[in-house]
Amino acid sequence: MTSPDGITWTARNIPPTSNAFLSIAYGNNLFVGVAATGTNNRVVTSSDGITWTGREASAIRSWQSVTYGKGLFVAVGSGAIDSVMTSPDGITWTSRNAAENNGWLSVFYANDQFVAVANTGMNRVMTSPDGITWTARAAAEANQWVSVTYGNGLYVAVSADGTNRVMTSPDGITWTARTAAEANDWRSVIYAKGIYVALSLGGTNRIMVSKDGITWTAHAAPEQLGWKSLVYADKRFVAVAYNGPSKVMTSTCE
């Protein structure tokens, strides 16, 4: 679905419609989406976000997240050691080996490197200077790390479980456990307008905010939905949920 303002939305078709598309990135004037399921076309591309074209992934893997950096689209997923794929144009993809055969759920490009986090495995973080060669890094705790972002000189990741459901790193290599505002199933974190914002699927307060990535404050969402993804653009935070009547919430931030 697309919206000019984050408020009014229009449904769009993505072929094949039966695939479970989980992530979209934008780079080099192109939107690229990746899917966790489907017999083919687990990648789609669009120049405008409205009309989409199916593309073949490098392998049939459960693709979970895609990002863009250094002139390269990079996607991560699970299913085998080659659960990384890269593409210079979003159309032709090449398989790459992950640092470990883990369930990689999120990848982000910032500070001249790619950083990915996983929900399984011994080392649940990996980094790469180019998206091709990856190095395993130890997470702060063996949690289900679901989302990672970067801002204000700090990488921040959030988790769906564990004692400490936030971890931070100045370099993507050494990570420190932090206490979340609530022990929720945190699913998405971003940095914008000088703050980190995270969303959760459940809990009393399904939003938490931090100025430094270390100390977090809980906030109530307008509806108790399963909030899964968050973005900031055009002076507005926009979040989407997988259930409930509304499924979208916005917050204006000048």
MOGI-V235998 format. One record per residue. SS is DSSP state (alpha for helix, beta for strand, coil for the rest). OMEGA is omega in whole degrees, -180 to 180 (999 if undefined). Layout:
# MOGI-V235998
SS:OMEGA
SS:OMEGA
This chain:
# MOGI-V235998
coil:-178
beta:-179
coil:176
coil:-174
coil:-178
coil:-176
coil:179
coil:-172
coil:178
beta:179
coil:177
coil:178
coil:173
coil:177
coil:-9
coil:-173
coil:-178
coil:180
coil:179
coil:180
beta:-170
beta:-173
beta:177
beta:174
beta:178
beta:177
beta:177
coil:178
coil:-178
beta:168
beta:178
beta:177
beta:179
beta:-175
beta:178
coil:-176
coil:178
coil:180
coil:176
coil:177
coil:175
coil:172
beta:173
beta:179
beta:178
beta:177
coil:-176
coil:-178
coil:-176
coil:179
coil:-173
coil:178
beta:179
beta:178
beta:178
coil:172
coil:180
coil:179
coil:178
coil:179
coil:176
beta:-176
beta:-171
beta:-172
beta:179
beta:177
beta:-180
beta:177
beta:179
coil:180
coil:-174
beta:167
beta:179
beta:178
beta:177
beta:-180
beta:-179
beta:178
coil:179
coil:-179
coil:-180
coil:-178
coil:167
beta:173
beta:-178
beta:178
beta:176
coil:-174
coil:-178
coil:-176
coil:180
coil:-173
coil:179
beta:178
beta:175
beta:177
coil:172
coil:178
coil:176
coil:179
coil:-177
coil:174
coil:-177
beta:-172
beta:-176
beta:176
beta:-177
beta:177
beta:177
beta:176
coil:174
coil:175
beta:173
beta:177
beta:179
beta:178
beta:-174
beta:177
coil:177
coil:174
coil:-180
coil:177
coil:-170
coil:172
beta:170
beta:-179
beta:180
beta:176
coil:-173
coil:-178
coil:-176
coil:179
coil:-173
coil:179
beta:180
beta:177
beta:180
coil:173
coil:180
coil:177
coil:-179
coil:-180
coil:172
coil:-179
beta:-167
beta:-174
beta:179
beta:178
beta:180
beta:175
beta:176
coil:177
coil:-175
beta:168
beta:179
beta:177
beta:178
beta:-172
beta:178
coil:-178
coil:176
coil:179
coil:177
coil:-170
coil:172
beta:170
beta:-177
beta:179
beta:176
coil:-173
coil:-177
coil:-176
coil:-180
coil:-173
coil:-180
beta:179
beta:177
beta:-180
coil:176
coil:179
coil:175
coil:-179
coil:-178
coil:175
coil:-175
beta:-171
beta:-177
beta:176
beta:176
beta:174
beta:178
beta:176
coil:175
coil:179
beta:169
beta:179
beta:179
beta:180
beta:178
beta:177
coil:-176
coil:179
coil:179
coil:177
coil:-170
coil:173
beta:169
beta:-173
beta:179
beta:175
coil:-175
coil:-178
coil:-175
coil:180
coil:-173
coil:179
beta:-179
beta:176
beta:180
coil:172
coil:-180
coil:175
coil:-179
coil:-179
coil:178
coil:-176
beta:-170
beta:-173
beta:-173
beta:177
beta:174
beta:177
beta:174
coil:177
coil:-178
beta:167
beta:178
beta:180
beta:178
beta:-179
beta:-180
coil:-179
coil:176
coil:-177
coil:-174
coil:177
coil:176
beta:170
beta:-178
beta:176
beta:-179
beta:180
coil:-177
coil:999
